[in-house]
Amino acid sequence: MSRKATASLVFGILGIVFSLIIPIAGIILGAAGAVLSWFSRQSEKKKLSITGMVLSGVGIVIGVLNMIFGMLLYSVFT
């Protein structure tokens, strides 16, 4: 029973969704998912943990890119 692996998967999915809307929230959720996935990698649900780590990483990357794109748009139009 690995609740950390399941939580890392949920945080990874939420990180992707929120990184498209609110980038800083997506980055924080992605980081939380990555930490939980790191601690649950030795559990019996290893595939779930790896999936959570990948989704968390994708959420962090999308959040950072969305934040950079938002700053560029802000600097162009002000």
MDAnalysis code that builds the backbone (N, CA, C; Angstrom):
import MDAnalysis as mda
import numpy as np

u = mda.Universe.empty(234, n_residues=78, atom_resindex=np.repeat(np.arange(78), 3), trajectory=True)
u.add_TopologyAttr("name", ["N", "CA", "C"] * 78)
u.add_TopologyAttr("resid", np.arange(1, 79))
u.add_TopologyAttr("resname", ["MET", "SER", "ARG", "LYS", "ALA", "THR", "ALA", "SER", "LEU", "VAL", "PHE", "GLY", "ILE", "LEU", "GLY", "ILE", "VAL", "PHE", "SER", "LEU", "ILE", "ILE", "PRO", "ILE", "ALA", "GLY", "ILE", "ILE", "LEU", "GLY", "ALA", "ALA", "GLY", "ALA", "VAL", "LEU", "SER", "TRP", "PHE", "SER", "ARG", "GLN", "SER", "GLU", "LYS", "LYS", "LYS", "LEU", "SER", "ILE", "THR", "GLY", "MET", "VAL", "LEU", "SER", "GLY", "VAL", "GLY", "ILE", "VAL", "ILE", "GLY", "VAL", "LEU", "ASN", "MET", "ILE", "PHE", "GLY", "MET", "LEU", "LEU", "TYR", "SER", "VAL", "PHE", "THR"])
u.atoms.positions = np.array([
    [0.843, -1.178, 0.000],
    [0.000, 0.000, 0.000],
    [0.891, 1.245, 0.000],
    [0.920, 1.930, -1.105],
    [1.780, 3.104, -1.221],
    [0.936, 4.326, -1.551],
    [0.574, 5.021, -0.526],
    [-0.212, 6.245, -0.735],
    [0.646, 7.368, -1.289],
    [1.938, 7.308, -1.021],
    [2.834, 8.338, -1.560],
    [2.923, 8.249, -3.076],
    [2.951, 7.042, -3.630],
    [3.011, 6.881, -5.081],
    [1.729, 7.398, -5.722],
    [0.584, 7.087, -5.103],
    [-0.686, 7.578, -5.630],
    [-0.765, 9.095, -5.524],
    [-0.298, 9.641, -4.393],
    [-0.313, 11.095, -4.222],
    [0.615, 11.775, -5.225],
    [1.750, 11.152, -5.520],
    [2.666, 11.750, -6.504],
    [2.033, 11.783, -7.890],
    [1.277, 10.741, -8.223],
    [0.574, 10.727, -9.503],
    [-0.484, 11.821, -9.563],
    [-1.245, 11.964, -8.487],
    [-2.291, 12.999, -8.439],
    [-1.668, 14.393, -8.503],
    [-0.587, 14.614, -7.739],
    [0.072, 15.913, -7.785],
    [0.688, 16.182, -9.155],
    [1.175, 15.160, -9.825],
    [1.711, 15.339, -11.172],
    [0.644, 15.766, -12.161],
    [-0.520, 15.127, -12.086],
    [-1.631, 15.501, -12.964],
    [-2.110, 16.911, -12.656],
    [-2.283, 17.211, -11.366],
    [-2.709, 18.560, -10.980],
    [-1.661, 19.605, -11.348],
    [-0.391, 19.225, -11.272],
    [0.675, 20.150, -11.658],
    [0.599, 20.535, -13.119],
    [0.284, 19.568, -13.974],
    [0.140, 19.869, -15.405],
    [-1.058, 20.779, -15.645],
    [-2.178, 20.453, -15.020],
    [-3.395, 21.253, -15.220],
    [-3.194, 22.674, -14.715],
    [-2.662, 22.809, -13.493],
    [-2.500, 24.143, -12.925],
    [-1.373, 24.932, -13.578],
    [-0.383, 24.263, -14.158],
    [0.694, 25.002, -14.805],
    [0.204, 25.701, -16.073],
    [-0.876, 25.216, -16.643],
    [-1.460, 25.898, -17.800],
    [-2.276, 27.123, -17.386],
    [-2.792, 27.119, -16.169],
    [-3.650, 28.202, -15.686],
    [-2.867, 29.169, -14.809],
    [-2.265, 28.650, -13.746],
    [-1.488, 29.441, -12.791],
    [-0.104, 28.796, -12.697],
    [0.882, 29.325, -13.397],
    [2.180, 28.630, -13.494],
    [2.853, 28.360, -12.149],
    [2.811, 29.289, -11.222],
    [3.509, 29.068, -9.957],
    [2.856, 27.932, -9.167],
    [1.541, 27.811, -9.252],
    [0.855, 26.703, -8.572],
    [1.230, 25.375, -9.217],
    [1.355, 25.354, -10.527],
    [1.766, 24.141, -11.224],
    [3.176, 23.718, -10.868],
    [4.063, 24.688, -10.707],
    [5.445, 24.386, -10.325],
    [5.489, 23.823, -8.909],
    [4.724, 24.417, -8.004],
    [4.705, 23.936, -6.618],
    [4.105, 22.534, -6.536],
    [2.998, 22.306, -7.234],
    [2.392, 20.973, -7.226],
    [3.303, 19.940, -7.884],
    [3.977, 20.341, -8.947],
    [4.920, 19.439, -9.597],
    [6.088, 19.090, -8.693],
    [6.584, 20.071, -7.967],
    [7.682, 19.810, -7.035],
    [7.226, 18.894, -5.899],
    [6.020, 19.116, -5.397],
    [5.497, 18.244, -4.343],
    [5.329, 16.819, -4.857],
    [4.850, 16.678, -6.078],
    [4.715, 15.349, -6.676],
    [6.051, 14.666, -6.892],
    [7.055, 15.441, -7.274],
    [8.385, 14.868, -7.483],
    [8.996, 14.396, -6.167],
    [8.805, 15.166, -5.108],
    [9.326, 14.767, -3.798],
    [8.632, 13.503, -3.309],
    [7.310, 13.458, -3.423],
    [6.581, 12.258, -3.008],
    [6.981, 11.046, -3.840],
    [7.191, 11.266, -5.113],
    [7.608, 10.168, -5.976],
    [9.009, 9.680, -5.599],
    [9.877, 10.587, -5.239],
    [11.232, 10.207, -4.837],
    [11.202, 9.329, -3.584],
    [10.340, 9.679, -2.633],
    [10.257, 8.904, -1.402],
    [9.522, 7.582, -1.583],
    [8.712, 7.469, -2.624],
    [7.945, 6.236, -2.811],
    [8.535, 5.318, -3.874],
    [9.722, 5.599, -4.347],
    [10.289, 4.813, -5.449],
    [10.669, 3.398, -5.040],
    [10.825, 3.118, -3.763],
    [11.157, 1.777, -3.303],
    [9.921, 0.981, -2.887],
    [8.740, 1.509, -3.153],
    [7.509, 0.828, -2.740],
    [7.133, -0.252, -3.754],
    [6.046, -0.935, -3.470],
    [5.592, -1.988, -4.376],
    [4.932, -1.418, -5.637],
    [4.584, -0.157, -5.624],
    [3.974, 0.488, -6.795],
    [5.012, 1.345, -7.505],
    [6.064, 0.703, -7.979],
    [7.170, 1.418, -8.601],
    [6.759, 2.106, -9.905],
    [5.920, 1.447, -10.709],
    [5.485, 2.055, -11.978],
    [4.655, 3.306, -11.728],
    [3.826, 3.262, -10.697],
    [3.014, 4.427, -10.348],
    [3.900, 5.576, -9.888],
    [4.936, 5.247, -9.161],
    [5.874, 6.252, -8.684],
    [6.641, 6.891, -9.848],
    [7.068, 6.079, -10.798],
    [7.790, 6.601, -11.966],
    [6.872, 7.481, -12.813],
    [5.631, 7.047, -12.975],
    [4.663, 7.852, -13.726],
    [4.424, 9.189, -13.041],
    [4.325, 9.174, -11.717],
    [4.170, 10.421, -10.963],
    [5.362, 11.335, -11.133],
    [6.555, 10.754, -11.160],
    [7.770, 11.557, -11.341],
    [7.794, 12.200, -12.732],
    [7.437, 11.439, -13.750],
    [7.433, 11.968, -15.116],
    [6.392, 13.076, -15.259],
    [5.183, 12.843, -14.758],
    [4.132, 13.864, -14.855],
    [4.485, 15.108, -14.054],
    [5.122, 14.925, -12.910],
    [5.545, 16.075, -12.115],
    [6.597, 16.889, -12.858],
    [7.533, 16.209, -13.497],
    [8.548, 16.902, -14.287],
    [7.949, 17.659, -15.453],
    [6.975, 17.036, -16.116],
    [6.293, 17.717, -17.229],
    [5.555, 18.943, -16.720],
    [4.905, 18.822, -15.567],
    [4.191, 19.958, -14.981],
    [5.121, 21.104, -14.632],
    [6.295, 20.775, -14.103],
    [7.273, 21.813, -13.765],
    [7.771, 22.508, -15.028],
    [8.088, 21.740, -16.051],
    [8.593, 22.328, -17.305],
    [7.528, 23.212, -17.957],
    [6.294, 22.740, -18.009],
    [5.217, 23.540, -18.608],
    [4.999, 24.811, -17.800],
    [5.046, 24.702, -16.467],
    [4.870, 25.884, -15.623],
    [5.953, 26.918, -15.838],
    [7.191, 26.463, -15.938],
    [8.302, 27.400, -16.154],
    [8.185, 28.051, -17.532],
    [7.884, 27.253, -18.541],
    [7.730, 27.822, -19.889],
    [6.560, 28.792, -19.960],
    [5.452, 28.464, -19.299],
    [4.300, 29.352, -19.288],
    [4.633, 30.651, -18.551],
    [5.408, 30.556, -17.481],
    [5.789, 31.757, -16.746],
    [6.696, 32.651, -17.599],
    [7.657, 32.050, -18.280],
    [8.554, 32.820, -19.144],
    [7.769, 33.466, -20.285],
    [6.875, 32.699, -20.893],
    [6.058, 33.236, -21.984],
    [5.178, 34.389, -21.487],
    [4.626, 34.257, -20.298],
    [3.805, 35.334, -19.726],
    [4.610, 36.589, -19.462],
    [5.842, 36.421, -18.974],
    [6.691, 37.590, -18.738],
    [7.073, 38.273, -20.044],
    [7.332, 37.471, -21.078],
    [7.658, 38.065, -22.375],
    [6.482, 38.833, -22.940],
    [5.298, 38.254, -22.836],
    [4.095, 38.959, -23.318],
    [3.858, 40.242, -22.532],
    [4.077, 40.173, -21.242],
    [3.877, 41.362, -20.408],
    [4.857, 42.461, -20.782],
    [6.115, 42.089, -21.053],
    [7.110, 43.109, -21.396],
    [6.861, 43.681, -22.792],
    [6.295, 42.918, -23.687],
    [6.025, 43.418, -25.030],
    [4.857, 44.387, -25.041],
    [3.809, 44.076, -24.278],
    [2.591, 44.875, -24.348],
    [2.476, 45.960, -23.289],
    [3.555, 46.197, -22.518],
    [3.513, 47.323, -21.570],
    [4.603, 48.299, -21.837],
])
